[in-house]
């Protein structure tokens, strides 16, 4: 199953929701982001320490639920 990072890369590009695209672009450019992780706790904790914008953690929670749906 692809990592959360790979799932998020679908949101990069001009035709996507601004907040989702902003988070995906930030993840892409952040060399320390846990790109191979499939762990909610690991990614959530990373975002809590390095959140790129105010809504990032709330958005991550919403996108994580969508990510889990694609895994089943």
N, C-alpha and C positions, 0 to 999 in steps of 0.2 A: 504494500500500500504506500502511496506517496506521502511524503512528509507534509506537514502543515505549510511549510514554506512553498513547496511545489504547488500545493492547492492554491495558495495566495497569488501565485504568478499569473493566474488567469485574470486577475484584476488590474494588471498593468495595462496601460494604453488609454487612449483618448476617449473611448466610448463607454467607460465605466464610471460608476458612482465616485464622486470626488473623494470622499473619506476612505473608501475601500482602495481606490487607486493610490491615495497618499500613503496609506499604511503599507501596501504592497511595494511601492517604490522605495519607501524607507527601508523595508526589510531587504530589498534587493541591494541597496547601497551600503547597508550596515554589515561590515565584514565579521562582526562578532555575533550576529544573530544566530541562534541555534538552528541552522538550516536543515539539519537531518532529523530534528526532533519530531516525535509524535506524541510528546508528553505535554498535557495541558499545564501541569504545574511548572515545568521547566520554562515554557514560553511565557506563561503568565508572570512568573517571577522576574524574568528578564525584562518584560515590558514595564513592570512596576518600577524597576530601577532606571530604565532608559527610555521611558515613554516619549515618543516623538511629538505628540500633541495631546491635548486634554482628553479627547474622546477615544483615544487609542485602546484603552483597556476595555471599555464598554463595547467598542466595535469588535475587538478581539473575541470577547465572550459570545457575541452574536455569530461571528464568522466561524468560531469553533464548533458551534452547534450544527451549522451547515456542513462543515468539514466532516463531522461524525456521520451525518446522513449519507455522504458520498462514500463512506467506508463500508456501508452495509449493503 
